[in-house]
Amino acid sequence: MDDRLAKAAAHWSNVAPPASRTSWWLQPAIVRHVNHVICGEPIDGPSAGFRKLIMARMPRGGFPRAVSVGSGVGAKEIALLTDNIVQRFDLFEISEERLRASKRLARRNGVFDRISFHGSNAFEADFAEGFDLVHWNDSLHHMFDVHEAVAWSHRNLKPGGLFAMNDFIGPSHFQWTDLQLDIAAKVRGLLPERLMRDPANPSALLDRAITRPDLAQFIAVDPSEAADSSNILGAVTATFPQVEIRLTGGLIYHLALEGVMANFDLEGDDAALMRSLLLLDETLASSGHSLLAVAFATKEGAGGVGPLARIRKAFGI
């Protein structure tokens, strides 16, 4: 394992779960909004909208074999197994602690025998048979070379197989653009003081401005965080020209509200304000200003069952 992988593995083995309500994916109201943007329904549960779209694209009986790289504790993949969207998963995770946690979770959910666990580099593995689904859920942005990762996905997909991605596509290493920083600062400048309290020290106020992290320090902590994220959409569209992409926002809920999320009472006084902020976020995303996206693509080829293959078969061409 090279030095960057080893450092990333050590980092993620020691990352504690975020405190309650400090991250957007722990806020049910925001999760429902994001799911609505993804699948058209404001359903509960992180990744539920993404999972619904995968289900809509699965073959009868589910995907026989799928792979997930950087699977973490495996909760998202286990949900696909328990819903019978996937019949069998190969999970790759370089953090030994997270791999152990995924095994415990798989046992609790009765799907342990349907998973092959790998604590190794997926890109060095040989899969002669290929996969029916390559699943990237908040892990592609941790790859050091996303062009290589997406090309690997294409090579290891069977003809007719599905590439499915739900991920951060913003600036690599969180080196926000001037425009992104300006929008975030203007939004934070409109928030009442009570929402700008530091959750860790309520007597202090957080900065109205968001700044770029120091690049060297950022990489020193975790070289895999958003390592090549700014190139994700380019890599996906180059490898899968027929890809379907949905921009899911994040400039407001992921960036502008960083650090202040826990101060919102989303079941009470702040619900209307959050709805307005999420509407702004959706409007920005529709104009191309998005930090997150989902993408779906079918690998075409002889015997494939993707859209073009079905058209060719129907017309005998």
HUBELMO-V844327 format. One record per pair of residues at least 4 apart in sequence whose ideal C-beta (glycine too) atoms are under 7 Angstrom apart, sorted by the first residue. I is the first residue (numbers start at 1). J is the second residue. Records with the same first field share a line. If there is no record, write none. Layout:
I: J + J
This chain:
1: 5 + 6 + 121
2: 6
3: 7
4: 8 + 144 + 223
5: 9 + 94 + 121
6: 10
7: 11 + 223
8: 12 + 94 + 222 + 223 + 224
9: 13 + 94 + 95
10: 14
11: 15 + 221 + 222
12: 95 + 98
13: 95 + 96 + 97 + 98
18: 22 + 23 + 26
20: 26
21: 26 + 27 + 261 + 262
22: 26 + 199 + 261 + 262
23: 261
24: 30 + 253 + 254 + 261
25: 31 + 46
27: 31 + 261 + 266
28: 32 + 44
29: 33 + 266 + 271 + 274
30: 34 + 253 + 278
31: 35 + 44 + 45 + 46
32: 36 + 42 + 43 + 44
33: 37 + 42 + 278
34: 38 + 49 + 248
35: 39 + 41 + 42 + 43 + 48 + 49
36: 40 + 41 + 42
37: 248 + 249 + 282
38: 49 + 50 + 53 + 246 + 248 + 294
39: 49 + 52 + 53
43: 48 + 49
44: 48
47: 51 + 76 + 137 + 166
48: 52
49: 53
50: 54 + 137 + 166 + 294
51: 55 + 79 + 80 + 85
52: 56
53: 57 + 294 + 296
54: 58 + 80 + 85 + 164
55: 85
57: 162 + 296
58: 62 + 63 + 85
59: 63
62: 84 + 85 + 86 + 87
63: 85 + 86 + 87 + 132 + 133
64: 87 + 88 + 132
65: 88 + 131 + 132
66: 86 + 89 + 131 + 132 + 133 + 135
67: 90 + 131 + 134 + 135 + 156
68: 77 + 89 + 91 + 92 + 135
69: 92 + 122 + 139
70: 92 + 93 + 139 + 142
71: 77 + 91 + 92 + 93 + 102
72: 93 + 98
73: 98 + 101 + 102 + 105
74: 78 + 91 + 102 + 105 + 106
75: 79 + 105
76: 137
77: 81 + 89 + 91 + 135
78: 82 + 105 + 106 + 109 + 111
79: 83
80: 85 + 86
81: 86 + 89 + 111 + 114
82: 109 + 111
86: 133
87: 114
88: 114
89: 114 + 115
90: 116 + 118
91: 102 + 115 + 117 + 118
92: 118 + 120 + 122
93: 98 + 99 + 102 + 119
94: 119
95: 99
96: 100 + 119
97: 101
98: 102
99: 103 + 117 + 119
100: 104
101: 105
102: 106 + 117
103: 107 + 112 + 117
104: 108
105: 109
106: 111 + 112 + 115
107: 112
111: 115
118: 122
120: 124 + 125
123: 148 + 152
127: 131 + 156
130: 156 + 157 + 158 + 161
131: 156 + 157 + 158 + 161
132: 158 + 161
133: 161 + 162 + 164
134: 153 + 156 + 157 + 163
135: 164
136: 140 + 164 + 165 + 167
137: 166
138: 166 + 167 + 168
140: 146 + 149 + 165 + 167 + 232
141: 167 + 168 + 226 + 229 + 232
142: 224 + 225 + 227
143: 149 + 227 + 228
144: 227 + 228
145: 149 + 228
146: 150 + 228 + 231 + 232 + 235
147: 151 + 231 + 235
148: 152
149: 153
150: 154 + 235 + 236 + 239
151: 155 + 239
152: 156
153: 157 + 163
154: 239 + 240 + 299
157: 161 + 163 + 299
159: 299 + 300 + 301 + 302 + 303 + 304
160: 298 + 299 + 304 + 305 + 306 + 309
161: 299
162: 296 + 298
163: 240 + 296 + 297 + 299
164: 296
165: 236 + 294 + 295
166: 294
167: 232 + 292 + 293
168: 226 + 229 + 291 + 292
169: 229 + 232 + 233 + 291 + 292 + 293
170: 226 + 229 + 291
171: 175 + 176 + 177 + 230
172: 226 + 227 + 228 + 229 + 230
173: 215 + 218 + 219 + 225 + 226
174: 212 + 213 + 218 + 226
175: 212 + 215
176: 180 + 181 + 210 + 212 + 255
178: 182
179: 183
180: 184 + 251 + 255
181: 185 + 210
182: 186
183: 187 + 251 + 256
184: 188 + 210 + 255 + 256
185: 189 + 208 + 209 + 210
186: 190
187: 252 + 256 + 277
188: 208 + 256
189: 208
191: 195 + 196 + 260
193: 205
194: 263
195: 260 + 263 + 264
196: 205 + 206 + 260
197: 202 + 205 + 263
198: 202 + 204 + 205 + 206
199: 262 + 263
206: 259 + 260
210: 255 + 258
213: 217 + 218
214: 218
215: 219
216: 220
217: 221
219: 223
223: 227
231: 235
232: 236
233: 237 + 245 + 293
234: 238
235: 239
236: 240 + 243 + 295
237: 241 + 243
240: 297
242: 297
243: 295 + 296 + 297
244: 295 + 296
245: 293 + 295
246: 293 + 294
247: 285 + 288 + 290 + 293
248: 285 + 290 + 292 + 293 + 294
249: 253 + 281 + 282 + 284 + 285 + 290 + 292
250: 254 + 255 + 290 + 291 + 292
251: 255 + 256 + 281 + 284 + 289 + 290 + 291
252: 256 + 257 + 277 + 278 + 280 + 281
253: 257 + 278 + 281
254: 291 + 292
255: 291
257: 261
264: 270 + 274
265: 269 + 270
266: 270 + 271 + 274
267: 271
270: 274
271: 275
272: 276
273: 277
274: 278
275: 279
276: 280
277: 281
278: 282
279: 283
280: 284
281: 285
282: 286
283: 287
284: 289
285: 289 + 290
298: 306 + 307
299: 304 + 306
300: 304 + 306 + 308 + 309
304: 309
305: 309 + 310
307: 311
308: 312
309: 313
310: 314
311: 315
312: 317
